[in-house]
Each structure stands twice: as structure tokens, then as C-alpha cells.
Amino acid sequence: AQSVTQLGSHVSVSEGALVLLRCNYSSSVPPYLFWYVQYPNQGLQLLLKYTSAATLVKGINGFEAEFKKSETSFHLTKPSAHMSDAAEYFCAVSVGGSYIPTFGRGTSLIVHP
Amino acid sequence: KAGVTQTPRYLIKTRGQQVTLSCSPISGHRSVSWYQQTPGQGLQFLFEYFSETQINKGNFPGRFSGRQFSNSRSEMNVSTLELGDSALYLCASSAVTSGDQETQYFGPGTRLLVL
């Protein structure tokens, strides 16, 4: 069975600083990996996904994530945080070529002016 | 282009009742997937429909069911409601199956409260 661990339920950064949200997965077979964002009182939005093509995946709003098989990680980064990036971020894993995602518990990103 | 529409937006039911939630995908999208979000269990995948067929299913009891119509609109039904079914139910649509999609578009959700 697959699982996802998001390290840190809250991450706080200053505006303009690097954003790093950590995600480690557990899977016995090659995974599909996803990052979703949920803005306050809004629905989800898919940021990016990895499906065994390029290991560095670029998403919307300047976010990107790198698949590292040796570290079983798929951390989300953004070079410069904006106030509008404040939201809840969810990492998810799916295996076996089917879309049956298992979600992490989420990381709340707080951006200080 | 209109976004994903979910109705109703809010719903209050009592234990033992059943409920039907509706999701209208973006025009031309054939895949609809459903999710449950609760403070305790977090985000969980319910099921996905593509061209009127359920193609993926999460780990939920049989009380949770769904269907998709020929116009791609989807409904999910929860029978014999339990207090723990109180949640935000989200649906998403995509042009192809969710494992292959360029992106998914989510609706605002239906917030269900079970008393």
C-alpha cells in the first residue's frame, strides 16, 4: 500500500523567501505523484503532477517539484514566496497506473510580509 | 467557459437518512472524480467516473455510491448517513482520465452536516 508523509503541518516564510514543502512517499512500485493547493474557503487546485516522465516537474504559479527516487521524495519549491501563496498544500501518491490517490495530511503555508 | 458546479452547496441531514450530491463538469470533460475532506481523516478519494463507467474506486464502504450520466454530470449518493459522514465533498472534472489529465478542475464543494 502506498502512503505519503508531509513533514511539517505548518511552514512559515517571509515574502520573497524560498518556499520548500516536503513530501516523502512510500510505494513498492513506480508512483504517480501530485501536489494540490487549497486556498482559504475554496476548492482544490492541481499544482503539478509527476507520471514517470521528467523528474523535475513545473507547475502553475511558479511552483516546481523534483522526483527523487533514491530519497523517495517529491518536495515542492518556489524561489520567491508571495502573500497570495498562503494556502494549504497537499501531496498525493497513486500507483499502478491507476488514479487512486492517497493524500498527505497537508502543510499550511504562512507567508509573512 | 463555466467551471465545475456542485449542488447543493450546503446540506444538513440526520443520521440514517440518505443524500444525493450533484456535480456538473466543465463542458466537454468526460471524467469526474469525487473526494471527501474531513478534519479527522483529511482528504480521501472516493471514486472516478469516465464515460458513464466507474474506473477507479477508493476505500469507502458500499454506502457510498455514484453514477455518471451520458452528459457527464455525476451524482454521488450516501445511504444510511452516519455522523462521521459530515464532510466537504469535492468533485473534479478533467478532459481525460485523471491519471492522464493535463489538469483537473475542482468545484467549490458541498458541505454536508449530519446531525
Interface residues (C-beta under 8 A of the other chain):
Chain A: Y32 Y36 Q42 G43 L44 Q45 L46 T51 F90 A92 S94 G97 S98 Y99 I100 P101 T102 F103 G104 R105 G106
Chain B: V4 S33 Y35 G42 L43 Q44 F45 E48 I55 N56 K57 G58 L90 A92 T97 S98 G99 D100 T103 Q104 F106 G107 P108 G109
